[in-house]
Amino acid sequence: MNFWVEYWNDVNKKNNDSHAQMKEQLHWVEPDPKTISRRYFSTITAATEFAKTIEKSGQMIRIKQDGGKY
């Protein structure tokens, strides 16, 4: 089974400088496929460790796997 991490800059963030009240609900906007970077791994452990480091830098992440069976 193969695993990959997709990561991109979060374009959905809104900086309102007021966290006391929510002015509106944020809606998820799927990122443009052209801006998504991918990195492939053979184990879920390696993919998870890489995803943690990318997430610390402020990127949005998504871990995916194929449906392959042995």
C-alpha positions, -999 to +999 in steps of 0.1 A: +000+000+000+013+035-008+008+066+011+012+103+001+010+136+018-006+165+000+002+200+013-006+236+003-008+271+018-040+278+036-059+303+015-091+300+037-077+319+066-093+352+074-075+376+098-103+396+115-082+406+145-112+399+167-115+365+183-142+375+208-171+370+184-174+352+151-187+374+124-194+346+099-189+309+096-159+300+075-167+276+046-142+251+033-129+259-002-111+231-019-076+242-029-066+246-066-051+213-077-022+232-093-011+245-059-011+212-041+024+196-036+027+158-031+053+136-015+050+098-015+059+073+012+059+035+016+048+036+053+021+055+072+047+063+100+070+081+076+041+100+060+028+110+094+062+123+106+066+143+074+031+157+077+038+169+113+068+189+102+049+205+073+020+214+095+043+232+119+053+255+091+017+266+086+008+245+056-025+225+053-020+188+050-039+157+039-026+121+041-040+098+015-035+061+006-042+040-023-065+010-022-038-015-032-038-049-016-010-075-014 
